[in-house]
Amino acid sequence: MIHKDREVPTLRIGHSVKRMSILTCCLLVIIMACDDKPPSTKGNPEVLPVPKVTIEKEKIQKEAPLPPEVKIKLKRDGKDSYSWELSGSDVNEILKINEKLRKQLGGEQHK
């Protein structure tokens, strides 16, 4: 006598193994399809966005250079008139100061 009850459980075990193998294959296909590479477009190379970089230069305040030094030797005589001697390295600056002294003091310059 053949019992049909014994065949049914073997069919269920075989059916379960078949389901497990199909699920495993499906998972493998999904995992292999999801590798970290984006799909490439045919003929068009992919252009990566360029990050925006902002460079800020430190602002350094430059102090104005000191004017050239001009030495003035001022003399006053007994008649309340003035004379002066100028010395320095910048001729233009000496001439400016000489004109200024002439306008303000109205005297003669001695070299």
C-alpha positions as CSV (number, residue, x, y, z in Angstrom):
1,M,0.0,0.0,0.0
2,I,1.2,3.4,-0.9
3,H,0.2,6.1,1.4
4,K,-0.5,9.4,-0.3
5,D,0.1,11.2,2.9
6,R,3.9,10.5,2.6
7,E,4.1,11.9,-0.9
8,V,2.4,15.1,-0.1
9,P,5.0,16.3,2.5
10,T,7.9,15.5,0.0
11,L,6.1,17.5,-2.6
12,R,5.8,20.4,-0.2
13,I,9.5,20.2,0.7
14,G,10.4,20.2,-3.0
15,H,8.0,23.1,-3.6
16,S,9.6,25.1,-0.7
17,V,13.2,24.4,-2.1
18,K,12.0,25.6,-5.5
19,R,10.6,28.8,-4.1
20,M,13.8,29.5,-2.1
21,S,16.0,29.0,-5.1
22,I,13.8,31.4,-7.2
23,L,13.9,34.0,-4.4
24,T,17.7,33.6,-4.1
25,C,18.2,34.0,-7.9
26,C,16.0,37.1,-7.9
27,L,17.9,38.6,-5.0
28,L,21.2,37.9,-6.7
29,V,20.0,39.6,-9.9
30,I,18.8,42.7,-7.9
31,I,22.1,42.9,-6.0
32,M,24.2,42.6,-9.2
33,A,22.1,45.2,-10.9
34,C,22.6,47.7,-8.0
35,D,26.4,48.2,-8.1
36,D,27.3,51.7,-7.2
37,K,27.8,52.8,-10.8
38,P,25.3,55.1,-12.4
39,P,24.0,54.0,-15.8
40,S,26.1,55.4,-18.6
41,T,24.6,57.3,-21.5
42,K,25.6,56.2,-25.0
43,G,27.7,58.7,-26.9
44,N,27.5,61.4,-24.3
45,P,30.3,61.5,-21.7
46,E,29.0,62.3,-18.3
47,V,30.0,65.8,-17.2
48,L,30.5,66.1,-13.5
49,P,29.4,69.4,-11.8
50,V,32.4,71.6,-10.9
51,P,32.3,72.7,-7.3
52,K,32.2,76.5,-6.8
53,V,35.3,77.8,-5.0
54,T,35.5,81.3,-3.6
55,I,38.9,82.7,-2.8
56,E,39.0,85.7,-0.5
57,K,42.2,87.7,-0.2
58,E,43.1,89.3,3.0
59,K,42.8,93.0,2.7
60,I,46.0,94.7,3.9
61,Q,45.8,98.4,4.5
62,K,48.9,100.1,3.2
63,E,49.9,103.1,5.1
64,A,50.8,106.2,3.1
65,P,54.5,106.7,2.9
66,L,56.0,109.5,4.8
67,P,56.8,112.6,2.8
68,P,60.5,113.2,2.1
69,E,62.2,114.9,5.0
70,V,63.2,118.6,4.5
71,K,65.2,120.4,7.1
72,I,64.5,124.1,7.6
73,K,66.9,126.4,9.3
74,L,65.0,129.6,10.0
75,K,66.7,132.9,10.9
76,R,65.3,136.3,12.0
77,D,67.2,139.5,11.9
78,G,66.8,142.7,13.9
79,K,64.4,144.2,11.3
80,D,61.8,141.4,11.8
81,S,62.6,139.9,8.4
82,Y,63.2,136.2,8.0
83,S,65.7,134.1,6.0
84,W,66.0,130.3,5.8
85,E,68.1,127.4,4.6
86,L,66.5,124.3,3.3
87,S,68.1,120.8,2.9
88,G,66.7,117.4,1.9
89,S,66.8,114.6,-0.6
90,D,63.7,115.6,-2.7
91,V,64.2,118.7,-4.8
92,N,60.5,119.1,-5.6
93,E,59.6,119.0,-2.0
94,I,62.2,121.6,-1.2
95,L,60.9,123.9,-3.9
96,K,57.3,123.5,-2.5
97,I,58.4,124.4,1.0
98,N,60.5,127.4,-0.3
99,E,57.4,128.8,-2.1
100,K,55.3,128.3,1.0
101,L,57.8,130.1,3.2
102,R,58.0,133.0,0.8
103,K,54.3,133.4,0.8
104,Q,53.9,133.2,4.6
105,L,57.1,135.0,5.7
106,G,57.9,137.2,2.7
107,G,61.6,137.0,3.2
108,E,64.7,136.2,1.1
109,Q,66.2,132.7,1.0
110,H,70.0,132.2,1.6
111,K,71.7,129.1,0.4
